[in-house]
Amino acid sequence: MSGKEPKAAKKRKQEKENAKEPANDLPARTEKLGRKEYEKELARLHVELVKLQQWVVHKGLKVCIVFEGRDGAGKGGTIKAITERVSPRIFRVNALTAPTERQKSQMYIQRYIQHFPAAGEIAIFDRSWYNRAGVERVMGFCSEEQAEGFLKAVPLVERAMVDSGIILLKYWLEVSPKEQQRRLESRVDDGRKIWKLSPMDIKSYHRWDEYTRARDEMLKATDTPWAPWFVANSEDKKRVRLNLISHLLKQIPYEELPKDEVKLGKRKIGKYQAADYPFKMIRELF
C-alpha cells in the first residue's frame, strides 16, 4: 500500500484545518499604503463602480448600504471615495440630522424608510437606524428598554427589506483607540476639519468602553444570515477604502453593459455672434 495520503482524506484534513481559523481574524497591516499605489487602484475601482451603477439602473436593482463605526473611523472619507465618480442621482447619500419633535413621536424606523432605495438606486446611509443601538444608547438619548426593543425588532425589519428585493449591505469600520485619538486631535487645529469635532464627539471620546459594549451587543443581535455585518479594519484610511469598495463590488453580481460607439464629429461654430454683454467677470487671483 502506498504511503501517500489519499486525496479525499487530505482534502477533509485541510477543510478541518481551515475551519479552525477564526472567521473574523482581521490583522492590521502596519505599513501605510502609498498615495501613488492608492490612486492607481482607486481609479480602477471607480471604473468598476460606474459599471455597477449602469447595471443597477439597467436591472432596476435596489441597493442599501449602511456605514457605522466610532467617531473618526473614516466613514465619511470612505463614502466620498465610493461616490466620487458616480452619479449622485443613483448613489444617494443620506446623512440624517437629529430628529425633529414630530419625528421623535413617530415609530423609530419611520423617518429612515422614506430614504430606502427605489428601483435603479443605491442608497448609502452615513449612520443609520443603528444610531439607536450606538450613540443614542451610550449618550442616554433613549432608554435601555427602547434600545433593547430596537435590537429585537431590527432583524425583522431588515428581513422585510430583503424580502422586498433590497440588497442590504452593512459595514462596521473598526479603529483603535490610539488611531481614533490621533484623528480627533488632528481636527482641533485644522480649519478644514474643525466642523467634524462637535461637543457630542468630545463627550463620546471619553466613553470608549461603553461604545465597545454597545457595538458588541448590536453585532450579536443583528448579524443575521439575511443581513450580515461586515467589519473593515480602518487603521489606514487608504487601505480601508480600497478593501471596502472591492468587497462591495463582489457582493452585487454585475456585468459590463455594451457601449454605443461615440463620435463627437466636427462642430460648426460661428453662425451666431455672441452678444457684447458686460459680464461681471471673476478676478483671476491665481
C-alpha positions as CSV (number, residue, x, y, z in Angstrom):
1,M,0.0,0.0,0.0
2,S,1.3,3.5,-0.9
3,G,2.5,5.7,2.0
4,K,0.8,8.7,0.3
5,E,-2.3,10.1,1.9
6,P,-5.4,9.6,-0.2
7,K,-6.6,12.8,-1.9
8,A,-10.1,12.6,-0.3
9,A,-8.6,12.2,3.2
10,K,-6.2,15.0,2.6
11,K,-9.0,17.3,1.4
12,R,-11.0,16.5,4.5
13,K,-8.0,17.2,6.7
14,Q,-7.4,20.6,5.0
15,E,-11.1,21.5,5.5
16,K,-10.8,20.8,9.2
17,E,-7.7,22.9,9.4
18,N,-9.4,25.8,7.6
19,A,-12.4,25.5,9.9
20,K,-10.1,26.2,12.9
21,E,-9.2,29.6,11.5
22,P,-11.1,32.5,13.2
23,A,-13.7,33.9,10.8
24,N,-13.2,37.5,12.0
25,D,-9.4,37.5,12.1
26,L,-8.5,40.9,10.7
27,P,-4.8,41.5,11.3
28,A,-3.9,45.2,10.8
29,R,-1.3,46.0,8.1
30,T,1.4,48.0,9.8
31,E,2.8,49.8,6.7
32,K,0.9,52.7,5.2
33,L,-0.3,52.4,1.6
34,G,1.5,54.8,-0.7
35,R,-0.6,57.5,-2.4
36,K,0.6,56.5,-5.9
37,E,-0.5,52.9,-5.4
38,Y,-3.7,54.0,-3.8
39,E,-4.7,56.4,-6.5
40,K,-4.0,53.9,-9.2
41,E,-6.1,51.2,-7.6
42,L,-8.9,53.6,-6.7
43,A,-9.1,54.8,-10.4
44,R,-9.5,51.1,-11.4
45,L,-12.2,50.6,-8.8
46,H,-14.0,53.8,-9.9
47,V,-14.4,52.3,-13.4
48,E,-16.0,49.2,-11.8
49,L,-18.3,51.3,-9.7
50,V,-19.5,53.1,-12.9
51,K,-20.2,49.6,-14.4
52,L,-22.1,48.7,-11.3
53,Q,-24.1,51.9,-11.5
54,Q,-25.2,51.2,-15.1
55,W,-26.1,47.6,-14.2
56,V,-28.2,48.7,-11.2
57,V,-30.1,51.1,-13.4
58,H,-30.4,48.5,-16.2
59,K,-31.7,45.8,-14.0
60,G,-33.8,48.0,-11.7
61,L,-31.9,46.8,-8.6
62,K,-32.4,48.3,-5.1
63,V,-29.3,48.6,-3.0
64,C,-29.0,49.9,0.5
65,I,-25.5,50.3,2.1
66,V,-25.2,51.1,5.8
67,F,-22.0,52.6,7.3
68,E,-21.4,52.5,11.1
69,G,-18.4,53.0,13.3
70,R,-17.0,55.2,16.0
71,D,-16.2,58.8,15.5
72,G,-13.1,59.2,13.4
73,A,-13.3,55.7,11.9
74,G,-13.3,57.0,8.3
75,K,-17.0,56.6,7.3
76,G,-17.2,59.9,5.5
77,G,-14.0,59.5,3.6
78,T,-14.9,56.0,2.5
79,I,-18.3,57.2,1.3
80,K,-16.7,60.0,-0.7
81,A,-14.3,57.6,-2.3
82,I,-17.2,55.4,-3.4
83,T,-19.3,58.3,-4.8
84,E,-16.5,60.5,-6.3
85,R,-17.0,59.3,-9.9
86,V,-20.6,58.2,-10.0
87,S,-24.0,59.9,-10.3
88,P,-25.5,61.4,-7.1
89,R,-28.9,60.6,-8.6
90,I,-28.1,56.9,-8.5
91,F,-25.8,56.8,-5.5
92,R,-27.8,58.8,-2.9
93,V,-26.0,59.6,0.4
94,N,-28.2,60.0,3.4
95,A,-26.7,61.7,6.5
96,L,-29.8,62.5,8.6
97,T,-29.7,65.2,11.2
98,A,-31.1,64.9,14.7
99,P,-34.8,64.1,14.7
100,T,-37.4,66.8,15.0
101,E,-40.0,66.8,17.7
102,R,-42.5,65.3,15.2
103,Q,-40.1,62.6,14.2
104,K,-39.5,61.7,17.8
105,S,-43.2,60.9,18.1
106,Q,-43.1,58.6,15.1
107,M,-42.3,54.9,15.0
108,Y,-38.4,54.9,15.3
109,I,-37.7,53.4,11.8
110,Q,-40.3,55.6,10.1
111,R,-38.0,58.5,9.1
112,Y,-35.5,56.2,7.6
113,I,-38.0,54.2,5.4
114,Q,-38.6,57.2,3.2
115,H,-34.9,57.1,2.2
116,F,-34.9,53.5,1.2
117,P,-33.9,52.9,-2.5
118,A,-36.4,52.5,-5.3
119,A,-35.5,50.6,-8.5
120,G,-32.3,51.7,-10.1
121,E,-31.0,53.4,-6.9
122,I,-28.2,52.8,-4.4
123,A,-29.0,54.4,-1.0
124,I,-26.0,55.0,1.3
125,F,-26.5,55.7,4.9
126,D,-23.8,57.7,6.7
127,R,-25.0,56.5,10.1
128,S,-28.4,54.9,10.0
129,W,-31.2,53.4,12.1
130,Y,-28.4,51.9,14.1
131,N,-28.0,55.2,15.9
132,R,-30.3,53.8,18.4
133,A,-28.0,50.9,19.2
134,G,-25.0,53.2,19.4
135,V,-24.9,56.9,20.1
136,E,-28.4,57.1,21.4
137,R,-27.9,54.3,23.8
138,V,-24.5,55.3,25.0
139,M,-25.3,59.0,25.4
140,G,-28.7,58.4,27.0
141,F,-30.9,59.7,24.2
142,C,-33.1,56.6,24.5
143,S,-33.9,54.3,27.4
144,E,-32.5,50.8,27.8
145,E,-35.9,49.4,27.1
146,Q,-36.1,51.3,23.8
147,A,-32.6,50.1,22.8
148,E,-33.3,46.5,23.7
149,G,-36.6,46.7,21.8
150,F,-34.8,48.1,18.8
151,L,-32.3,45.2,18.8
152,K,-35.1,42.7,18.9
153,A,-37.1,44.4,16.1
154,V,-34.5,45.4,13.6
155,P,-33.7,41.9,12.3
156,L,-37.4,41.6,11.4
157,V,-37.4,45.0,9.6
158,E,-34.3,44.1,7.7
159,R,-35.8,40.7,6.8
160,A,-38.7,42.6,5.3
161,M,-36.3,44.8,3.4
162,V,-34.5,41.9,1.9
163,D,-37.7,40.1,1.1
164,S,-38.9,43.2,-0.8
165,G,-35.9,42.9,-3.1
166,I,-33.5,45.3,-1.4
167,I,-29.8,44.3,-1.4
168,L,-28.8,45.3,2.1
169,L,-25.1,45.7,3.0
170,K,-23.9,46.7,6.5
171,Y,-20.4,47.8,7.2
172,W,-18.8,48.5,10.5
173,L,-15.4,50.4,10.4
174,E,-13.2,49.4,13.2
175,V,-10.5,51.8,14.5
176,S,-8.1,51.5,17.5
177,P,-8.2,54.0,20.5
178,K,-4.8,55.3,19.5
179,E,-5.6,56.0,15.9
180,Q,-9.0,57.5,16.8
181,Q,-7.3,59.9,19.2
182,R,-4.8,60.9,16.6
183,R,-7.5,61.6,14.1
184,L,-9.7,63.6,16.5
185,E,-6.6,65.6,17.7
186,S,-5.8,66.5,14.1
187,R,-9.2,68.2,13.8
188,V,-8.6,70.6,16.6
189,D,-6.2,73.0,14.8
190,D,-7.3,72.2,11.2
191,G,-9.8,74.8,9.9
192,R,-10.9,72.3,7.2
193,K,-11.8,69.6,9.8
194,I,-12.9,71.6,12.9
195,W,-16.6,71.2,11.9
196,K,-16.2,67.4,12.3
197,L,-15.4,67.9,16.0
198,S,-18.7,68.5,17.8
199,P,-19.4,68.8,21.5
200,M,-21.0,65.3,21.2
201,D,-17.8,63.9,19.8
202,I,-15.9,65.2,22.8
203,K,-18.3,63.5,25.2
204,S,-18.3,60.3,23.2
205,Y,-14.4,60.3,23.2
206,H,-14.5,59.6,26.9
207,R,-16.9,56.6,26.6
208,W,-14.8,54.1,24.6
209,D,-15.7,51.1,26.8
210,E,-19.5,52.0,26.7
211,Y,-19.3,52.2,22.9
212,T,-17.5,48.9,22.7
213,R,-20.2,47.2,24.8
214,A,-22.9,48.7,22.7
215,R,-21.1,47.6,19.5
216,D,-20.8,44.0,20.7
217,E,-24.4,43.8,21.7
218,M,-25.5,45.3,18.4
219,L,-23.5,42.9,16.3
220,K,-24.6,39.9,18.3
221,A,-28.3,40.8,18.0
222,T,-28.3,42.0,14.3
223,D,-25.7,39.9,12.5
224,T,-28.2,37.7,10.6
225,P,-27.9,35.4,7.6
226,W,-30.1,37.7,5.6
227,A,-28.3,40.9,6.7
228,P,-24.8,40.2,8.0
229,W,-22.4,42.7,9.3
230,F,-19.0,43.1,7.5
231,V,-16.2,44.6,9.6
232,A,-13.4,46.6,8.0
233,N,-10.1,47.5,9.6
234,S,-9.7,51.2,9.2
235,E,-6.3,52.0,10.7
236,D,-5.2,53.1,7.3
237,K,-7.8,55.2,5.6
238,K,-6.5,54.4,2.1
239,R,-6.5,50.7,2.7
240,V,-10.0,50.6,4.1
241,R,-11.4,52.5,1.2
242,L,-9.9,50.1,-1.4
243,N,-10.7,47.0,0.7
244,L,-14.3,48.0,1.3
245,I,-15.0,49.1,-2.3
246,S,-13.5,45.8,-3.6
247,H,-15.7,43.9,-1.1
248,L,-18.8,45.9,-2.1
249,L,-18.3,45.1,-5.8
250,K,-18.2,41.4,-5.0
251,Q,-21.5,41.5,-3.1
252,I,-23.5,42.6,-6.1
253,P,-23.1,40.5,-9.3
254,Y,-22.9,42.8,-12.3
255,E,-21.9,42.8,-15.9
256,E,-20.4,45.5,-18.1
257,L,-23.1,46.6,-20.5
258,P,-22.3,47.1,-24.2
259,K,-21.4,50.7,-25.0
260,D,-22.6,52.5,-28.1
261,E,-19.7,53.9,-30.2
262,V,-19.4,57.7,-29.5
263,K,-18.3,60.1,-32.2
264,L,-18.4,63.8,-31.5
265,G,-17.9,64.8,-35.0
266,K,-16.9,68.2,-36.3
267,R,-18.8,71.2,-34.9
268,K,-20.0,74.2,-36.9
269,I,-19.2,77.3,-34.9
270,G,-19.6,80.9,-35.8
271,K,-23.1,81.2,-37.3
272,Y,-24.1,83.2,-34.2
273,Q,-22.1,86.1,-32.9
274,A,-22.0,86.2,-29.1
275,A,-23.5,89.4,-27.6
276,D,-21.2,92.1,-26.3
277,Y,-22.6,91.9,-22.8
278,P,-20.8,93.5,-19.8
279,F,-20.3,90.2,-17.9
280,K,-19.2,90.6,-14.2
281,M,-16.1,88.5,-14.5
282,I,-14.4,87.0,-11.5
283,R,-10.9,88.4,-10.9
284,E,-8.2,85.9,-11.6
285,L,-6.0,85.8,-8.5
286,F,-4.2,82.7,-9.4
